[in-house]
Amino acid sequence: MNRWSQLVEHAEKQTGKSSRSLESVRQKIAGVEAQRQQMQNYRQEYAARAATPGTVSTIQQLNVIRRFGDQVQLTVSELDTQLDNLRARYAQVREKWREHYSREQALKALQKIDAQRQEQVAERIRRREEDEFSLQARRRKDAGR
């Protein structure tokens, strides 16, 4: 394994690791978004039921409903904060992935350029050897005359 292969392999591993981290954060965001939506739906359903005439018969029941609504709203706010943090983390991980991916692509390009250069050098050496062989054969032929 040559030096480029080792560097490219390492870069591919870093890109893969970053990609898995990116997917993990993406899944967490989706999960928290689903929780938030569920809590909002629950709050709306609960408020609609509480607003139905005859559902609340005492001030105490009304206070319980309000406290519960406040608690659900607090949970939604906490989920919003969590989402903000996860989205910021996602942006960081995405940037890290982008750096790793760019490095990987650059190393692959350099590896290809180096391989082409080595092929050109090998081709020049082969041509030079053929030319020298032809020249020596011609000299031997000329010397034998």
DSSP file (Angstrom, degrees, kcal/mol; ACC not computed):
  #  RESIDUE AA STRUCTURE BP1 BP2  ACC     N-H-->O    O-->H-N    N-H-->O    O-->H-N    TCO  KAPPA ALPHA  PHI   PSI    X-CA   Y-CA   Z-CA
    1    1 A M              0   0    0      0, 0.0     2,-0.0     0, 0.0     0, 0.0   0.000 360.0 360.0 360.0 124.2    0.0    0.0    0.0
    2    2 A N     >  -     0   0    0      1,-0.1     4,-2.0     4,-0.0     5,-0.2  -0.240 360.0 -97.1 -83.4 175.6    1.6    3.3   -1.1
    3    3 A R  H  > S+     0   0    0      1,-0.2     4,-2.1     2,-0.2     5,-0.2   0.865 122.4  51.6 -61.6 -38.6    1.5    6.5    0.8
    4    4 A W  H  > S+     0   0    0      1,-0.2     4,-3.1     2,-0.2     5,-0.3   0.915 107.4  52.9 -66.4 -41.7   -1.4    7.9   -1.1
    5    5 A S  H  > S+     0   0    0      1,-0.2     4,-2.7     2,-0.2    -1,-0.2   0.904 109.6  48.9 -60.3 -41.3   -3.5    4.8   -0.5
    6    6 A Q  H  X S+     0   0    0     -4,-2.0     4,-2.2     2,-0.2    -1,-0.2   0.919 113.5  46.2 -64.8 -43.2   -2.9    5.1    3.2
    7    7 A L  H  X S+     0   0    0     -4,-2.1     4,-2.4     2,-0.2    -2,-0.2   0.915 114.3  47.5 -65.6 -43.1   -3.8    8.8    3.3
    8    8 A V  H  X S+     0   0    0     -4,-3.1     4,-2.8     2,-0.2    -2,-0.2   0.917 111.2  51.4 -64.9 -43.0   -6.9    8.2    1.2
    9    9 A E  H  X S+     0   0    0     -4,-2.7     4,-2.1    -5,-0.3    -2,-0.2   0.923 111.2  47.7 -60.5 -44.1   -8.0    5.3    3.3
   10   10 A H  H  X S+     0   0    0     -4,-2.2     4,-2.2     1,-0.2    -1,-0.2   0.918 112.5  49.1 -62.8 -43.3   -7.6    7.4    6.5
   11   11 A A  H  X S+     0   0    0     -4,-2.4     4,-2.5     1,-0.2    93,-0.2   0.888 109.4  52.4 -63.9 -39.4   -9.6   10.3    4.9
   12   12 A E  H  X S+     0   0    0     -4,-2.8     4,-2.6     2,-0.2    -1,-0.2   0.893 108.7  50.6 -63.7 -39.4  -12.3    7.9    3.8
   13   13 A K  H  X S+     0   0    0     -4,-2.1     4,-2.5     2,-0.2    -2,-0.2   0.916 111.0  48.4 -64.3 -42.4  -12.6    6.6    7.4
   14   14 A Q  H  X S+     0   0    0     -4,-2.2     4,-2.5     2,-0.2    -2,-0.2   0.915 112.3  48.7 -63.5 -42.4  -12.9   10.2    8.7
   15   15 A T  H  X S+     0   0    0     -4,-2.5     4,-2.4    85,-0.2    -2,-0.2   0.915 112.1  49.1 -63.8 -42.6  -15.5   11.0    6.2
   16   16 A G  H  X S+     0   0    0     -4,-2.6     4,-2.3     2,-0.2    -2,-0.2   0.908 111.1  49.1 -62.7 -43.1  -17.5    7.9    7.0
   17   17 A K  H  X S+     0   0    0     -4,-2.5     4,-2.1     1,-0.2    -2,-0.2   0.922 112.8  47.5 -63.2 -44.0  -17.3    8.6   10.7
   18   18 A S  H  X S+     0   0    0     -4,-2.5     4,-2.5     1,-0.2    -2,-0.2   0.882 110.1  53.7 -63.9 -38.4  -18.5   12.2   10.1
   19   19 A S  H  X S+     0   0    0     -4,-2.4     4,-2.3     2,-0.2    -2,-0.2   0.907 108.7  48.3 -63.5 -42.4  -21.3   10.9    7.9
   20   20 A R  H  X S+     0   0    0     -4,-2.3     4,-2.2     2,-0.2    -1,-0.2   0.890 111.7  49.9 -65.8 -38.7  -22.5    8.6   10.7
   21   21 A S  H  X S+     0   0    0     -4,-2.1     4,-2.4     2,-0.2     5,-0.2   0.909 109.7  51.7 -63.7 -41.7  -22.4   11.4   13.2
   22   22 A L  H  X S+     0   0    0     -4,-2.5     4,-2.3     1,-0.2    -2,-0.2   0.917 110.9  47.2 -61.2 -44.7  -24.3   13.6   10.8
   23   23 A E  H  X S+     0   0    0     -4,-2.3     4,-2.4     2,-0.2    -1,-0.2   0.883 109.9  54.0 -65.6 -38.2  -27.0   10.9   10.4
   24   24 A S  H  X S+     0   0    0     -4,-2.2     4,-2.0     2,-0.2    -2,-0.2   0.929 111.0  44.4 -61.8 -46.1  -27.1   10.4   14.2
   25   25 A V  H  X S+     0   0    0     -4,-2.4     4,-2.5     1,-0.2    -1,-0.2   0.893 111.4  54.8 -66.3 -38.7  -27.8   14.1   14.8
   26   26 A R  H  X S+     0   0    0     -4,-2.3     4,-2.2    -5,-0.2    -2,-0.2   0.910 108.8  48.2 -60.0 -42.5  -30.3   14.1   12.0
   27   27 A Q  H  X S+     0   0    0     -4,-2.4     4,-2.3     2,-0.2    -1,-0.2   0.887 109.9  51.9 -65.9 -39.2  -32.2   11.3   13.6
   28   28 A K  H  X S+     0   0    0     -4,-2.0     4,-2.5     2,-0.2     5,-0.2   0.916 109.3  50.4 -63.2 -42.0  -32.2   13.0   17.0
   29   29 A I  H  X S+     0   0    0     -4,-2.5     4,-2.8     1,-0.2     5,-0.2   0.934 110.3  49.6 -60.9 -45.9  -33.6   16.1   15.4
   30   30 A A  H  X S+     0   0    0     -4,-2.2     4,-2.1     1,-0.2    -1,-0.2   0.899 111.3  49.9 -61.7 -40.0  -36.4   14.1   13.7
   31   31 A G  H  X S+     0   0    0     -4,-2.3     4,-2.2     2,-0.2    -1,-0.2   0.920 112.8  44.9 -64.5 -44.8  -37.2   12.4   17.0
   32   32 A V  H  X S+     0   0    0     -4,-2.5     4,-2.7     2,-0.2    -2,-0.2   0.884 111.5  53.5 -68.7 -38.0  -37.4   15.7   19.0
   33   33 A E  H  X S+     0   0    0     -4,-2.8     4,-2.4    -5,-0.2    -1,-0.2   0.905 109.4  49.1 -61.5 -40.3  -39.4   17.3   16.2
   34   34 A A  H  X S+     0   0    0     -4,-2.1     4,-2.4    -5,-0.2    -2,-0.2   0.912 111.2  49.4 -65.2 -42.4  -41.9   14.4   16.4
   35   35 A Q  H  X S+     0   0    0     -4,-2.2     4,-2.5     2,-0.2    -2,-0.2   0.920 111.4  49.8 -60.6 -44.1  -42.1   14.8   20.2
   36   36 A R  H  X S+     0   0    0     -4,-2.7     4,-2.4     1,-0.2    -2,-0.2   0.927 111.4  47.7 -62.2 -45.5  -42.7   18.5   19.9
   37   37 A Q  H  X S+     0   0    0     -4,-2.4     4,-2.6     1,-0.2    -1,-0.2   0.903 111.1  51.7 -62.7 -40.8  -45.4   18.0   17.3
   38   38 A Q  H  X S+     0   0    0     -4,-2.4     4,-2.5     1,-0.2    -1,-0.2   0.911 110.4  48.3 -62.3 -43.0  -47.0   15.3   19.5
   39   39 A M  H  X S+     0   0    0     -4,-2.5     4,-2.6     2,-0.2    -2,-0.2   0.900 111.5  49.7 -66.2 -40.2  -47.0   17.7   22.5
   40   40 A Q  H  X S+     0   0    0     -4,-2.4     4,-2.4     2,-0.2    -2,-0.2   0.923 112.1  48.2 -64.4 -43.1  -48.5   20.5   20.5
   41   41 A N  H  X S+     0   0    0     -4,-2.6     4,-2.7     2,-0.2     5,-0.2   0.923 112.2  49.5 -61.5 -43.4  -51.3   18.2   19.2
   42   42 A Y  H  X S+     0   0    0     -4,-2.5     4,-2.7     1,-0.2    -2,-0.2   0.920 110.5  49.9 -62.4 -44.2  -51.9   17.0   22.7
   43   43 A R  H  X S+     0   0    0     -4,-2.6     4,-2.5     2,-0.2    -1,-0.2   0.913 112.0  48.1 -61.2 -43.2  -52.2   20.5   24.0
   44   44 A Q  H  X S+     0   0    0     -4,-2.4     4,-2.4     2,-0.2    -2,-0.2   0.914 113.1  47.5 -64.7 -43.5  -54.6   21.5   21.3
   45   45 A E  H  X S+     0   0    0     -4,-2.7     4,-2.4     2,-0.2    -2,-0.2   0.924 113.5  48.0 -62.7 -43.8  -56.8   18.4   21.9
   46   46 A Y  H  X S+     0   0    0     -4,-2.7     4,-2.4     1,-0.2    -2,-0.2   0.902 112.2  48.7 -64.9 -41.7  -56.8   19.0   25.6
   47   47 A A  H  X S+     0   0    0     -4,-2.5     4,-1.7     2,-0.2    -1,-0.2   0.889 110.6  51.4 -65.7 -39.3  -57.6   22.7   25.2
   48   48 A A  H  X S+     0   0    0     -4,-2.4     4,-0.5     2,-0.2    -2,-0.2   0.912 111.7  46.5 -64.9 -41.6  -60.5   21.9   22.8
   49   49 A R  H >< S+     0   0    0     -4,-2.4     3,-1.0     1,-0.2    -2,-0.2   0.907 111.8  51.2 -64.8 -41.0  -61.9   19.4   25.2
   50   50 A A  H 3< S+     0   0    0     -4,-2.4     6,-0.3     1,-0.2    -1,-0.2   0.799 106.8  55.1 -67.5 -27.4  -61.6   21.9   28.1
   51   51 A A  H 3< S+     0   0    0     -4,-1.7    -1,-0.2    -5,-0.2    -2,-0.2   0.587  81.1 109.7 -82.5  -9.5  -63.4   24.5   26.0
   52   52 A T  S X< S-     0   0    0     -3,-1.0     3,-1.9    -4,-0.5     4,-0.4  -0.499  83.5-103.6 -67.5 130.1  -66.4   22.3   25.4
   53   53 A P  T 3  S+     0   0    0      0, 0.0    -1,-0.1     0, 0.0    -2,-0.1  -0.264 103.9  19.6 -57.9 137.0  -69.4   23.6   27.4
   54   54 A G  T 3  S+     0   0    0      2,-0.3     3,-0.1    -4,-0.1    -2,-0.1   0.347  94.8 102.8  87.3  -5.0  -70.1   21.6   30.6
   55   55 A T  S <  S+     0   0    0     -3,-1.9     2,-0.6     1,-0.2    -4,-0.1   0.911  78.6  48.8 -75.3 -42.7  -66.6   20.1   30.8
   56   56 A V        +     0   0    0     -4,-0.4    -2,-0.3    -6,-0.3    -1,-0.2  -0.875  58.7 165.6-102.8 120.3  -65.3   22.4   33.5
   57   57 A S        +     0   0    0     -2,-0.6     2,-0.3     1,-0.1    -1,-0.1   0.621  60.7  37.7-109.2 -16.3  -67.7   22.7   36.5
   58   58 A T  S  > S-     0   0    0      1,-0.1     4,-1.9     0, 0.0     5,-0.1  -0.909  74.9-119.2-134.0 162.7  -65.4   24.3   39.1
   59   59 A I  H  > S+     0   0    0     -2,-0.3     4,-2.6     1,-0.2     5,-0.2   0.865 115.1  58.5 -63.2 -37.2  -62.7   26.8   39.4
   60   60 A Q  H  > S+     0   0    0      1,-0.2     4,-2.3     2,-0.2    -1,-0.2   0.922 105.5  48.1 -61.4 -43.9  -60.4   24.1   40.7
   61   61 A Q  H  > S+     0   0    0      1,-0.2     4,-2.4     2,-0.2    -1,-0.2   0.908 111.0  51.4 -62.7 -40.8  -60.9   22.0   37.6
   62   62 A L  H  X S+     0   0    0     -4,-1.9     4,-2.5     1,-0.2    -2,-0.2   0.906 110.0  49.1 -62.0 -42.3  -60.2   25.1   35.5
   63   63 A N  H  X S+     0   0    0     -4,-2.6     4,-2.8     2,-0.2     5,-0.2   0.882 109.9  51.4 -65.1 -39.0  -56.9   25.8   37.4
   64   64 A V  H  X S+     0   0    0     -4,-2.3     4,-2.5     2,-0.2    -2,-0.2   0.927 111.1  48.3 -62.1 -44.8  -55.9   22.1   37.0
   65   65 A I  H  X S+     0   0    0     -4,-2.4     4,-2.6     2,-0.2    -2,-0.2   0.915 112.6  48.1 -62.9 -43.6  -56.5   22.4   33.2
   66   66 A R  H  X S+     0   0    0     -4,-2.5     4,-2.7     2,-0.2    -2,-0.2   0.923 112.0  48.8 -63.8 -44.3  -54.5   25.7   33.0
   67   67 A R  H  X S+     0   0    0     -4,-2.8     4,-2.6     2,-0.2    -2,-0.2   0.913 112.2  49.2 -62.1 -41.5  -51.6   24.3   35.0
   68   68 A F  H  X S+     0   0    0     -4,-2.5     4,-2.5    -5,-0.2    -2,-0.2   0.935 111.4  49.2 -63.2 -44.5  -51.5   21.2   32.8
   69   69 A G  H  X S+     0   0    0     -4,-2.6     4,-2.3     1,-0.2    -2,-0.2   0.892 111.3  50.1 -59.8 -40.7  -51.6   23.5   29.7
   70   70 A D  H  X S+     0   0    0     -4,-2.7     4,-2.5     2,-0.2    -1,-0.2   0.897 109.7  50.9 -63.6 -40.7  -48.8   25.5   31.2
   71   71 A Q  H  X S+     0   0    0     -4,-2.6     4,-2.2     2,-0.2    -2,-0.2   0.911 110.7  48.2 -65.0 -42.0  -46.8   22.3   31.8
   72   72 A V  H  X S+     0   0    0     -4,-2.5     4,-2.3     2,-0.2    -2,-0.2   0.912 111.6  50.4 -64.0 -41.4  -47.3   21.1   28.3
   73   73 A Q  H  X S+     0   0    0     -4,-2.3     4,-2.5     2,-0.2    -2,-0.2   0.890 108.7  52.0 -63.6 -39.5  -46.2   24.6   27.0
   74   74 A L  H  X S+     0   0    0     -4,-2.5     4,-2.4     2,-0.2    -1,-0.2   0.909 109.2  50.4 -61.9 -41.7  -43.1   24.4   29.1
   75   75 A T  H  X S+     0   0    0     -4,-2.2     4,-2.4     2,-0.2    -2,-0.2   0.913 109.7  50.3 -62.5 -42.6  -42.3   21.0   27.7
   76   76 A V  H  X S+     0   0    0     -4,-2.3     4,-2.3     1,-0.2    -2,-0.2   0.914 110.5  50.1 -62.1 -42.4  -42.8   22.4   24.1
   77   77 A S  H  X S+     0   0    0     -4,-2.5     4,-2.1     2,-0.2    -2,-0.2   0.899 110.0  50.0 -63.3 -40.1  -40.4   25.3   25.0
   78   78 A E  H  X S+     0   0    0     -4,-2.4     4,-2.5     1,-0.2    -1,-0.2   0.896 110.3  50.2 -64.4 -39.8  -37.8   22.9   26.4
   79   79 A L  H  X S+     0   0    0     -4,-2.4     4,-2.7     2,-0.2    -2,-0.2   0.871 107.7  54.1 -66.1 -35.9  -38.1   20.8   23.2
   80   80 A D  H  X S+     0   0    0     -4,-2.3     4,-2.5     2,-0.2    -2,-0.2   0.918 109.5  47.4 -61.6 -43.3  -37.6   24.0   21.1
   81   81 A T  H  X S+     0   0    0     -4,-2.1     4,-2.3     2,-0.2    -2,-0.2   0.920 111.9  50.2 -62.7 -43.8  -34.4   24.7   23.1
   82   82 A Q  H  X S+     0   0    0     -4,-2.5     4,-2.6     1,-0.2    -2,-0.2   0.907 110.3  50.4 -61.9 -41.7  -33.3   21.2   22.5
   83   83 A L  H  X S+     0   0    0     -4,-2.7     4,-2.8     2,-0.2     5,-0.2   0.912 108.4  51.9 -62.9 -42.7  -34.0   21.5   18.8
   84   84 A D  H  X S+     0   0    0     -4,-2.5     4,-2.0     1,-0.2    -1,-0.2   0.924 112.1  46.5 -58.8 -44.3  -32.1   24.7   18.6
   85   85 A N  H  X S+     0   0    0     -4,-2.3     4,-2.4     1,-0.2    -2,-0.2   0.911 113.2  48.7 -64.9 -42.9  -29.1   23.0   20.2
   86   86 A L  H  X S+     0   0    0     -4,-2.6     4,-2.7     1,-0.2    -2,-0.2   0.889 110.3  51.0 -66.0 -38.4  -29.4   20.0   18.0
   87   87 A R  H  X S+     0   0    0     -4,-2.8     4,-2.1     2,-0.2    -1,-0.2   0.883 110.4  49.2 -66.7 -37.0  -29.6   22.1   14.8
   88   88 A A  H  X S+     0   0    0     -4,-2.0     4,-1.9    -5,-0.2    -2,-0.2   0.915 112.4  48.4 -65.7 -41.8  -26.5   24.0   15.9
   89   89 A R  H  X S+     0   0    0     -4,-2.4     4,-2.8     1,-0.2     5,-0.2   0.901 109.2  53.7 -63.3 -41.0  -24.7   20.7   16.5
   90   90 A Y  H  X S+     0   0    0     -4,-2.7     4,-3.0     1,-0.2     5,-0.2   0.912 106.6  51.5 -60.0 -43.5  -25.9   19.5   13.1
   91   91 A A  H  X S+     0   0    0     -4,-2.1     4,-2.0     2,-0.2    -1,-0.2   0.902 111.9  47.4 -61.4 -40.5  -24.4   22.6   11.5
   92   92 A Q  H  X S+     0   0    0     -4,-1.9     4,-2.2     2,-0.2    -2,-0.2   0.934 114.3  45.5 -65.7 -46.1  -21.1   21.9   13.2
   93   93 A V  H  X S+     0   0    0     -4,-2.8     4,-2.7     1,-0.2    -2,-0.2   0.885 111.7  52.9 -66.4 -38.3  -21.1   18.2   12.3
   94   94 A R  H  X S+     0   0    0     -4,-3.0     4,-2.6    -5,-0.2    -1,-0.2   0.906 109.4  49.1 -63.0 -41.1  -22.0   19.0    8.7
   95   95 A E  H  X S+     0   0    0     -4,-2.0     4,-2.2     2,-0.2    -2,-0.2   0.906 111.6  48.8 -65.1 -41.1  -19.1   21.5    8.4
   96   96 A K  H  X S+     0   0    0     -4,-2.2     4,-2.5     2,-0.2    -2,-0.2   0.915 111.5  49.7 -63.9 -42.8  -16.7   18.9    9.8
   97   97 A W  H  X S+     0   0    0     -4,-2.7     4,-3.2     1,-0.2     5,-0.2   0.928 109.3  52.2 -60.4 -44.4  -18.1   16.3    7.4
   98   98 A R  H  X S+     0   0    0     -4,-2.6     4,-2.7     1,-0.2    -2,-0.2   0.903 109.8  49.1 -59.8 -42.1  -17.6   18.8    4.5
   99   99 A E  H  X S+     0   0    0     -4,-2.2     4,-2.4     2,-0.2    -1,-0.2   0.937 113.9  45.4 -61.9 -47.0  -14.0   19.4    5.6
  100  100 A H  H  X S+     0   0    0     -4,-2.5     4,-2.6     2,-0.2   -85,-0.2   0.913 113.9  48.8 -64.5 -42.3  -13.3   15.6    5.7
  101  101 A Y  H  X S+     0   0    0     -4,-3.2     4,-2.6     2,-0.2     5,-0.2   0.925 111.8  49.0 -63.9 -44.7  -15.1   15.0    2.4
  102  102 A S  H  X S+     0   0    0     -4,-2.7     4,-2.5    -5,-0.2    -1,-0.2   0.910 112.2  48.9 -61.4 -42.7  -13.2   17.8    0.7
  103  103 A R  H  X S+     0   0    0     -4,-2.4     4,-2.7    -5,-0.2     5,-0.2   0.928 110.8  50.4 -62.7 -44.4   -9.9   16.5    2.1
  104  104 A E  H  X S+     0   0    0     -4,-2.6     4,-2.3   -93,-0.2    -2,-0.2   0.927 112.2  46.8 -59.0 -46.1  -10.8   13.0    0.9
  105  105 A Q  H  X S+     0   0    0     -4,-2.6     4,-2.2     1,-0.2    -1,-0.2   0.890 112.2  50.5 -65.2 -39.4  -11.6   14.2   -2.6
  106  106 A A  H  X S+     0   0    0     -4,-2.5     4,-2.6     2,-0.2    -1,-0.2   0.916 110.8  48.7 -64.3 -42.8   -8.4   16.3   -2.8
  107  107 A L  H  X S+     0   0    0     -4,-2.7     4,-2.7     2,-0.2    -2,-0.2   0.896 110.6  50.9 -65.4 -38.7   -6.3   13.3   -1.7
  108  108 A K  H  X S+     0   0    0     -4,-2.3     4,-2.3    -5,-0.2    -1,-0.2   0.904 110.8  49.0 -64.0 -39.6   -8.0   11.2   -4.3
  109  109 A A  H  X S+     0   0    0     -4,-2.2     4,-2.6     2,-0.2    -2,-0.2   0.921 112.6  47.3 -64.8 -43.4   -7.2   13.8   -7.0
  110  110 A L  H  X S+     0   0    0     -4,-2.6     4,-2.8     2,-0.2    -2,-0.2   0.892 110.4  53.0 -64.3 -39.2   -3.6   14.0   -5.9
  111  111 A Q  H  X S+     0   0    0     -4,-2.7     4,-2.4     2,-0.2    -1,-0.2   0.916 110.7  47.0 -61.2 -43.2   -3.4   10.2   -5.9
  112  112 A K  H  X S+     0   0    0     -4,-2.3     4,-2.5     2,-0.2    -2,-0.2   0.917 112.4  49.1 -65.9 -43.8   -4.6   10.1   -9.4
  113  113 A I  H  X S+     0   0    0     -4,-2.6     4,-2.6     1,-0.2    -2,-0.2   0.919 112.0  49.1 -61.4 -43.5   -2.3   12.9  -10.5
  114  114 A D  H  X S+     0   0    0     -4,-2.8     4,-2.6     2,-0.2    -2,-0.2   0.907 110.7  50.1 -63.6 -41.6    0.6   11.1   -8.9
  115  115 A A  H  X S+     0   0    0     -4,-2.4     4,-2.3     2,-0.2    -2,-0.2   0.913 111.6  48.5 -63.6 -42.0   -0.3    7.8  -10.6
  116  116 A Q  H  X S+     0   0    0     -4,-2.5     4,-2.4     2,-0.2    -2,-0.2   0.910 111.4  50.2 -63.3 -41.7   -0.5    9.6  -14.0
  117  117 A R  H  X S+     0   0    0     -4,-2.6     4,-2.5     2,-0.2    -2,-0.2   0.913 110.6  49.2 -63.1 -42.4    2.9   11.2  -13.4
  118  118 A Q  H  X S+     0   0    0     -4,-2.6     4,-2.7     1,-0.2    -1,-0.2   0.890 110.3  51.2 -64.6 -38.5    4.4    7.8  -12.5
  119  119 A E  H  X S+     0   0    0     -4,-2.3     4,-2.5     2,-0.2    -2,-0.2   0.904 110.4  49.4 -63.7 -40.4    2.9    6.3  -15.6
  120  120 A Q  H  X S+     0   0    0     -4,-2.4     4,-2.6     2,-0.2    -2,-0.2   0.915 111.8  48.0 -64.8 -42.6    4.4    9.1  -17.7
  121  121 A V  H  X S+     0   0    0     -4,-2.5     4,-2.5     2,-0.2    -2,-0.2   0.930 112.7  48.6 -63.2 -44.6    7.8    8.6  -16.1
  122  122 A A  H  X S+     0   0    0     -4,-2.7     4,-2.5     1,-0.2    -2,-0.2   0.894 111.6  49.9 -63.0 -39.2    7.5    4.8  -16.7
  123  123 A E  H  X S+     0   0    0     -4,-2.5     4,-2.7     2,-0.2    -1,-0.2   0.909 110.4  49.8 -65.8 -42.1    6.5    5.4  -20.3
  124  124 A R  H  X S+     0   0    0     -4,-2.6     4,-2.7     2,-0.2    -2,-0.2   0.917 112.0  48.2 -62.4 -42.4    9.5    7.9  -20.8
  125  125 A I  H  X S+     0   0    0     -4,-2.5     4,-2.7     2,-0.2    -2,-0.2   0.925 111.8  49.5 -63.4 -44.0   11.9    5.3  -19.3
  126  126 A R  H  X S+     0   0    0     -4,-2.5     4,-2.5     2,-0.2    -2,-0.2   0.924 113.2  46.4 -60.9 -44.9   10.4    2.5  -21.5
  127  127 A R  H  X S+     0   0    0     -4,-2.7     4,-3.0     2,-0.2    -2,-0.2   0.909 112.2  50.5 -63.9 -41.3   10.8    4.7  -24.6
  128  128 A R  H  X S+     0   0    0     -4,-2.7     4,-2.8     2,-0.2    -2,-0.2   0.918 111.5  48.1 -63.1 -42.7   14.3    5.7  -23.7
  129  129 A E  H  X S+     0   0    0     -4,-2.7     4,-2.6     2,-0.2    -1,-0.2   0.902 112.7  48.5 -64.2 -40.5   15.2    2.1  -23.2
  130  130 A E  H  X S+     0   0    0     -4,-2.5     4,-2.8     2,-0.2    -2,-0.2   0.920 112.6  48.5 -63.9 -42.5   13.7    1.2  -26.5
  131  131 A D  H  X S+     0   0    0     -4,-3.0     4,-2.8     2,-0.2    -2,-0.2   0.920 113.0  47.4 -63.2 -43.4   15.5    4.0  -28.2
  132  132 A E  H  X S+     0   0    0     -4,-2.8     4,-2.7     2,-0.2    -2,-0.2   0.899 112.5  49.5 -64.8 -39.9   18.8    3.0  -26.6
  133  133 A F  H  X S+     0   0    0     -4,-2.6     4,-2.5     2,-0.2    -2,-0.2   0.924 113.0  46.9 -64.2 -43.7   18.2   -0.6  -27.6
  134  134 A S  H  X S+     0   0    0     -4,-2.8     4,-2.5     2,-0.2    -2,-0.2   0.917 113.1  49.4 -63.5 -42.4   17.4    0.4  -31.2
  135  135 A L  H  X S+     0   0    0     -4,-2.8     4,-2.4     2,-0.2    -2,-0.2   0.910 112.5  47.0 -63.8 -43.0   20.5    2.7  -31.2
  136  136 A Q  H  X S+     0   0    0     -4,-2.7     4,-2.6     2,-0.2    -1,-0.2   0.896 112.0  50.6 -66.1 -39.1   22.8   -0.1  -29.9
  137  137 A A  H  X S+     0   0    0     -4,-2.5     4,-2.3     1,-0.2    -2,-0.2   0.909 111.5  48.1 -64.6 -40.7   21.3   -2.5  -32.4
  138  138 A R  H  X S+     0   0    0     -4,-2.5     4,-3.2     2,-0.2    -2,-0.2   0.906 111.5  50.2 -66.5 -40.8   21.9   -0.1  -35.3
  139  139 A R  H  X S+     0   0    0     -4,-2.4     4,-2.9     2,-0.2    -2,-0.2   0.905 111.5  48.1 -64.1 -40.7   25.5    0.5  -34.0
  140  140 A R  H  X S+     0   0    0     -4,-2.6     4,-1.8     2,-0.2    -1,-0.2   0.906 113.5  47.6 -64.8 -38.9   26.2   -3.2  -33.9
  141  141 A K  H  < S+     0   0    0     -4,-2.3     4,-0.5    -5,-0.2    -2,-0.2   0.930 114.9  45.3 -66.4 -43.9   24.7   -3.5  -37.4
  142  142 A D  H >< S+     0   0    0     -4,-3.2     3,-0.8     1,-0.2    -2,-0.2   0.867 112.6  51.5 -66.9 -35.4   26.8   -0.6  -38.6
  143  143 A A  H 3< S+     0   0    0     -4,-2.9    -1,-0.2     1,-0.2    -2,-0.2   0.808 105.2  57.2 -71.3 -28.6   29.9   -2.0  -36.9
  144  144 A G  T 3<        0   0    0     -4,-1.8    -1,-0.2     1,-0.2    -2,-0.2   0.580 360.0 360.0 -78.6  -8.8   29.4   -5.4  -38.5
  145  145 A R    <         0   0    0     -3,-0.8    -1,-0.2    -4,-0.5    -2,-0.1   0.450 360.0 360.0 -81.8 360.0   29.5   -4.0  -42.0
